[in-house]
């Protein structure tokens, strides 16, 4: 009887000593493979689609979109944009600040910081509005070295709390062309 108790106790200690971590996830959207680890955020689903669009300047692009839905209102919307023609050369922090300013008249001030994301110079912004907090992430995926214009970019919007999904996503996201 003592041996069985000792074995059960030893197994419990081993199981508790093994770190519990989330597994890295990956999916394909269009020609891109996306991998990330959001930590232990619970169950969620991932859907993908794509559409053809154009910028205000008339540059056509393809939007590859993924939505990661958790328990409402938790959601991540991720866009990989492939530009088909001339595009802008961008300071990601300024671009993200400009995009978020349009909400400041309703929601108040936002914070945007420069940050390396997926090994590239990007930006992370936070905006609190109507009792909710929104995070925006943006970074270039590929630039043309010939004329220093953006070829593709990653844009992410998240309602997951910073310490419960969004921070881990920013630290671990990797997007590559298949």
Secondary structure as UniProt FT lines:
FT   HELIX           2..17
FT   STRAND          25..29
FT   TURN            30..31
FT   STRAND          32..36
FT   STRAND          45..54
FT   TURN            56..57
FT   STRAND          60..69
FT   TURN            72..73
FT   STRAND          75..83
FT   HELIX           92..107
FT   STRAND          110..117
FT   TURN            118..119
FT   STRAND          120..129
FT   TURN            130..131
FT   STRAND          132..144
FT   TURN            145..148
FT   STRAND          149..158
FT   HELIX           162..164
FT   HELIX           166..172
FT   STRAND          174..177
//
